[in-house]
Amino acid sequence: MHRALRTCLTLASLTIATPLVAGAPWISIELPANRIDPETRGAYLVVRTYHHATPVQLVMRGTAEGLVNGTRRSVALEFRSTSQTGVFALDRTWGDSGPWVLDIRAFDGSAEISAVVGVGTTGEAAFVRVPLTVQGYPRAATHGEVDAMLQALARGQTPHPL
């Protein structure tokens, strides 16, 4: 009887504890990058990835989507890992002219999330958006959303929140 009770309590505690470690990762953008830190010096921005409040190392990928002289351009983003867990530097590898939208994506093995950064024609960041589900969890931006943000930026408008 005691063994059965102990097994039930163990299973109950695992069931209760599971939601505490479950959930989507989080992504954060730091603008401008810390020019004093030798690992991020010269970077356009810094990306930080978390699971709840804990920094985690995720797989990073992304593209810079731009309009240069009316022509759509797409440039793969390259992230530099730093010695800090979950901290990545992003150098400016996209063009100097036209508006750009950086679609920055992080993947934890089961979920992909993104942060979207608008870069105006002057090269300054115009906005940062982290797309959320209806329930408030982070998600990846759709290609249509990225395109709509780029079009709004090209018209000199700030896109709506995602």
HELIX and SHEET records of a PDB file:
HELIX    1   1 HIS A    2  VAL A   21  1                                  20    
HELIX    2   2 HIS A  143  ALA A  154  1                                  12    
SHEET    1   A 3 TRP A  26  GLU A  30  0                                        
SHEET    2   A 3 LEU A  45  HIS A  51 -1                                        
SHEET    3   A 3 THR A  54  PRO A  55 -1                                        
SHEET    1   B 4 TRP A  26  GLU A  30  0                                        
SHEET    2   B 4 LEU A  45  HIS A  51 -1                                        
SHEET    3   B 4 VAL A  87  LEU A  90 -1                                        
SHEET    4   B 4 PHE A  79  SER A  81 -1                                        
SHEET    1   C 5 THR A  71  ALA A  76  0                                        
SHEET    2   C 5 VAL A  59  VAL A  68 -1                                        
SHEET    3   C 5 TRP A 100  PHE A 107 -1                                        
SHEET    4   C 5 GLU A 112  VAL A 119 -1                                        
SHEET    5   C 5 ALA A 125  ARG A 129 -1                                        
END                                                                             
